[in-house]
Amino acid sequence: MNGNRTLTMIKPTAVKNGHTGAILAKIYEAGFRIIAMKYLKLSEEQAKAFYAVHKERPFYNDLVDFMSSGPIVAAILEKNNAVEEYRRVIGATDPANAEEGTVRKLYGTNIQENAVHGSDSDDNAIIESDFFFSKLERFDLI
Ligand code: CMP
């Protein structure tokens, strides 16, 4: 069964370039509800932990430096089949390969600074949501 939640981060370059509001508007227009949201700056240790699954990849150190370089917005999004639906809204990892109108095509800079993160599975959506949010920080009654 497909889950109904996913975790997103609006990445430092997109926040710095003033795209937070436009990206949140795309999220709402696509029919997602925001269950939890915060504006924060990851420490290097936190960025390492979040992306630990990629630690053997050649881009890991650069990714950690980038993701801890400035404030981000993290949010739990809800919609039926959320992981797949959100990945459709954001487009391919590399903005150069993303479809027209997707978040990464519109607001991404390059494959690393690709505007947003979206969970790649229901299991990771749970792990990543628990990374940022306690139970008291989630509002799912509306
Ligand atoms: P994200 O969806 O946050 O998941 C892992 C991140 O690693 C990805 O977005 C990119 O920011 C980054 N990434 C993936 N592949 C590459 C690559 N080939 N070169 C640089 N960064 C990458």
Residues whose N, C-alpha, C, O or C-beta is under 5 A from the ligand:
A	BS01	CMP	F59 L63 I111 Q112 E113 N114 V116 H117 G118
